[in-house]
Amino acid sequence: MKVEAADGMARGGRRGRPGGGRGGGGAPGSGARPTDFPLRLLVQSDMVGAIIGRQGSTIRLITQQSRARVDVHRKDNVGSLEKAITIYGNPDNCTNACKRILEVMQQEANNTNKGEICLKILAHNNLIGRIIGKGGNTIKRIMQETDTKITVSSINDINSFNLERIITVKGSIENMAKAESQISAKLRQSYENDLQVLAPQSIMFPGLHPMAMMSTGRGFCGAPPPFPPPIYAPMAGQGGAQQGAGDSQETTYLYIPNNAVGAIIGTKGSHIRNIIRFSNASVKIAPLEQDKVLEGGVNAGLGVGAGAAAAAAA
């Protein structure tokens, strides 16, 4: 089975992909390393011109001052109300660039009588639970420590073409920047933890980024090298097959390490439910005693039953 990262479809035509449709550039020597976790922002389309500046002067200044690379996806999703911005660099540099962007946005809002601005951070759905915390304790702590109000968009807003949710932060620019720093630190930690859990599977799929193992959709704002690997980039369907009336039923068996089963099931079955919902396939994990013994029984069996297109999506 050949699996490739999808190349840039955005939810409802709203968001750009990291590394594509850039309206800015990075400071010299600030190219993102493969281990960098990019900061993804969502801004109003009418703010993009101010962020870029005349002939790119403002965004060049932001990159020079922050030492971060800032990509404004201004050419993606023409006509959309919001545009994505991807910031690459170390955590402090990303926060500095974010703060400077907020300052430019507030100045533009003042000039156009649009009132207060807010910060919108894009994060993959699989990371959101760690930001909220048990009983909301993590997000409450961040709000208390930064004197901000933070809300998270509904899970119903995501679909198979976009698995990002929006974290909205309201407060002063200084406090919003502090909240971004804490949110990004938690997202980065969760991302790295998931990488470690899924690392064994990368041996079975050479060349496929481990985060693709957590995917459930068929398109996402991913980008191929030399940019950082797409964050939880979903796997594309085989040859873009479309499911139709004549689509034959098939069952696909996947063998995964036992220690990765929990990550696929998710908290209270959330991940596997999303896989089923997005792919329209039946997904079952075989009980341990029914597994085929492979390498001393270290693998669990995962059965996917559906039409060919749905099975590929799953």
C-alpha positions in Angstrom: 0.0 0.0 0.0 1.4 3.4 -1.0 0.6 6.2 1.4 1.5 9.8 0.9 0.9 13.0 2.9 -1.9 15.0 1.4 -0.8 18.3 -0.1 -2.8 21.2 1.1 -6.6 21.0 1.3 -8.0 23.2 4.0 -11.3 23.1 5.9 -14.0 24.7 4.0 -11.4 26.7 2.0 -10.3 28.6 5.1 -6.8 27.7 5.9 -3.4 27.5 4.2 -0.8 24.9 4.5 2.6 25.2 6.3 5.2 26.2 3.8 2.8 27.1 1.0 1.4 30.3 -0.4 3.9 32.4 1.6 3.7 36.1 1.9 6.8 36.5 4.0 10.2 35.1 4.7 12.6 34.2 7.4 15.6 36.0 8.8 18.9 34.8 7.6 19.8 31.5 9.1 16.4 31.1 10.7 15.2 28.1 8.5 13.1 25.7 10.5 14.8 22.6 11.8 13.0 19.2 11.4 12.4 19.2 15.2 10.8 22.6 15.3 7.1 22.7 16.3 5.6 25.6 14.3 3.1 28.0 15.7 -0.1 28.3 13.6 -2.2 31.4 13.8 -5.5 32.4 12.2 -6.0 36.1 11.3 -8.7 38.1 9.6 -8.0 38.4 5.9 -8.2 42.2 6.1 -5.3 42.2 8.5 -3.0 40.4 6.1 -2.0 43.5 4.2 -1.0 45.3 7.4 1.0 42.3 8.6 2.9 42.1 5.4 3.4 45.8 4.9 4.3 47.8 1.9 6.5 45.6 -0.3 6.9 43.2 2.6 8.5 45.8 4.8 6.6 44.9 8.0 6.9 41.2 7.8 10.6 41.5 7.1 11.0 43.6 10.2 9.1 41.1 12.2 11.4 38.2 11.1 14.5 40.2 11.6 13.5 41.3 15.1 12.2 37.9 16.2 14.6 35.6 14.3 11.7 33.5 13.4 10.4 32.6 9.9 6.9 33.8 9.2 4.8 32.4 6.4 1.6 34.2 5.6 -0.7 32.1 3.4 -2.3 35.0 1.6 -2.7 33.3 -1.7 -4.5 30.3 -0.3 -8.3 30.1 -0.2 -9.0 33.3 -2.1 -12.0 35.1 -0.7 -11.9 33.4 2.7 -12.5 35.6 5.8 -9.4 34.3 7.6 -5.9 33.4 6.6 -3.4 31.1 8.3 0.1 32.2 9.4 2.8 29.6 10.2 5.7 30.7 12.4 8.9 28.6 12.5 11.7 28.9 15.1 12.5 28.2 18.7 9.7 28.8 21.2 10.9 32.3 22.3 11.3 33.5 18.8 7.9 32.2 17.8 6.4 34.0 20.8 8.2 37.3 19.9 6.9 37.1 16.4 3.4 36.4 17.6 3.5 39.4 19.9 4.7 41.6 17.1 2.0 40.4 14.8 -0.6 41.2 17.5 0.8 44.7 17.9 0.5 45.3 14.1 -3.1 43.9 14.2 -4.1 46.1 17.1 -2.7 49.2 15.4 -4.6 48.3 12.2 -7.8 47.7 14.3 -7.3 51.1 15.9 -6.9 52.8 12.6 -10.1 51.2 11.2 -12.2 51.5 14.5 -12.5 47.7 14.8 -11.9 47.6 18.6 -10.0 45.0 20.4 -8.3 42.0 18.7 -7.9 38.4 19.8 -5.4 35.7 19.2 -6.4 32.6 17.4 -4.1 29.6 17.6 -4.6 26.5 15.4 -4.0 23.1 17.0 -4.6 19.6 15.9 -7.7 18.0 17.5 -5.6 15.1 19.0 -3.7 17.7 21.1 -6.7 19.7 22.3 -7.5 17.4 25.2 -4.1 18.1 26.8 -4.6 21.8 26.5 -8.0 21.6 28.2 -6.9 19.2 30.9 -8.9 17.0 33.2 -12.0 18.9 34.2 -10.6 21.9 32.4 -7.8 22.4 35.0 -5.0 23.1 32.5 -6.8 25.7 30.5 -8.1 27.3 33.7 -4.6 27.5 35.1 -3.3 29.2 32.0 -6.1 31.7 32.1 -5.4 32.5 35.8 -1.7 32.8 35.3 -1.9 35.0 32.2 -5.1 37.0 33.1 -6.8 36.0 29.8 -10.0 34.4 28.6 -9.4 31.2 26.5 -12.0 29.3 24.5 -11.7 26.2 22.2 -13.8 25.7 19.1 -16.2 22.7 19.1 -15.1 19.3 17.8 -18.1 19.5 15.5 -16.2 22.2 13.5 -13.6 19.8 12.2 -13.9 17.5 9.3 -11.9 15.0 7.2 -10.2 17.7 5.3 -9.1 19.7 8.3 -8.4 18.4 11.8 -7.3 21.7 13.4 -9.4 23.4 16.1 -9.1 27.0 17.1 -7.9 28.2 20.5 -9.1 31.8 21.0 -7.3 34.0 23.5 -8.6 37.4 24.7 -6.7 39.9 26.8 -4.0 42.5 26.6 -1.3 41.9 24.0 1.3 41.2 26.7 -1.0 38.7 28.4 -2.0 37.0 25.1 1.6 36.5 24.3 2.2 34.9 27.7 -0.8 32.6 27.1 0.5 31.7 23.7 3.8 30.7 25.2 2.2 28.4 27.7 -0.2 26.9 25.2 2.5 26.3 22.7 4.7 24.7 25.4 1.9 22.3 26.2 1.2 21.5 22.6 4.9 20.9 21.9 5.2 18.6 24.9 2.2 16.6 23.9 3.4 16.4 20.3 6.8 15.0 21.4 5.1 12.6 23.8 3.0 11.2 21.0 6.0 11.0 18.7 7.7 8.7 21.3 4.6 6.5 21.5 4.2 6.2 17.8 7.9 5.9 16.9 7.9 2.1 16.8 5.4 2.2 13.9 7.8 4.3 11.8 9.9 1.2 11.4 7.0 -0.5 9.7 6.4 2.5 7.4 9.8 3.9 6.3 9.5 7.4 5.0 6.1 8.1 6.6 6.2 10.6 9.5 5.0 9.0 12.7 2.3 11.6 13.2 0.6 10.3 10.1 -0.2 7.2 12.1 -2.7 9.3 14.1 -4.5 10.7 11.1 -8.1 10.2 10.3 -8.8 12.4 7.3 -7.7 12.5 3.6 -6.3 15.9 3.4 -4.7 18.4 5.7 -2.5 21.4 5.6 0.7 19.4 5.4 3.9 20.2 3.6 6.6 17.9 2.2 10.3 18.3 3.1 12.4 20.4 3.3 9.9 22.0 5.6 9.1 20.4 9.0 7.0 17.2 8.8 3.3 18.1 8.7 1.7 18.1 12.2 -0.4 15.0 12.3 -0.6 15.1 8.5 -3.3 12.7 7.4 -2.8 10.0 4.8 -4.2 10.5 1.4 -6.6 7.9 -0.2 -5.1 5.5 -2.7 -5.0 7.4 -6.0 -7.8 9.7 -4.8 -10.4 6.9 -5.2 -14.0 8.1 -4.8 -16.6 6.0 -3.1 -19.6 5.3 -5.2 -22.5 2.9 -5.7 -20.3 0.3 -7.3 -17.6 0.4 -4.6 -16.8 -3.1 -3.6 -16.5 -4.1 0.1 -13.1 -5.1 1.4 -11.4 -5.9 4.7 -7.9 -4.7 5.4 -5.9 -6.1 8.3 -3.2 -3.9 9.9 -0.8 -5.1 12.5 0.3 -2.6 15.1 2.5 -2.7 18.2 0.4 -3.4 21.3 1.8 -0.4 23.1 0.3 1.8 20.3 -3.2 0.4 20.6 -4.1 2.9 23.3 -3.1 5.9 21.2 -5.3 4.7 18.3 -8.3 4.1 20.6 -7.8 7.4 22.3 -9.4 8.7 25.5 -12.7 6.9 26.0 -12.4 5.7 22.4 -12.4 9.3 21.0 -9.7 8.6 18.3 -11.1 5.4 16.9 -14.6 7.0 16.9 -13.3 9.8 14.8 -11.6 7.4 12.4 -14.9 5.6 11.9 -16.9 8.8 11.5 -14.5 10.4 9.0 -13.8 7.3 6.9 -17.3 5.7 7.1 -15.6 2.3 7.7 -15.9 -0.3 10.4 -12.8 -0.5 12.5 -12.3 -3.3 15.0 -9.3 -4.1 17.2 -8.9 -7.9 17.8 -8.7 -9.1 21.4 -5.1 -10.1 22.3 -5.9 -13.8 22.5 -7.1 -13.7 18.9 -4.1 -11.9 17.5 -1.9 -13.7 15.2 1.4 -14.4 16.9 4.0 -12.2 15.3 7.4 -11.7 16.8 6.4 -13.1 20.1 3.0 -11.5 20.1 4.1 -7.9 20.1 1.6 -6.9 17.5 -2.2 -6.3 17.7 -4.6 -6.9 14.8 -6.6 -4.0 13.4 -9.4 -4.9 10.9 -10.9 -2.3 8.6 -14.0 -3.3 6.7 -15.6 -1.0 4.2 -15.6 0.0 0.5 -12.2 0.5 -1.0 -12.2 4.3 -0.7 -13.4 4.3 2.9 -10.8 1.6 3.9 -8.1 3.8 2.3 -9.3 6.8 4.3 -9.3 4.8 7.5 
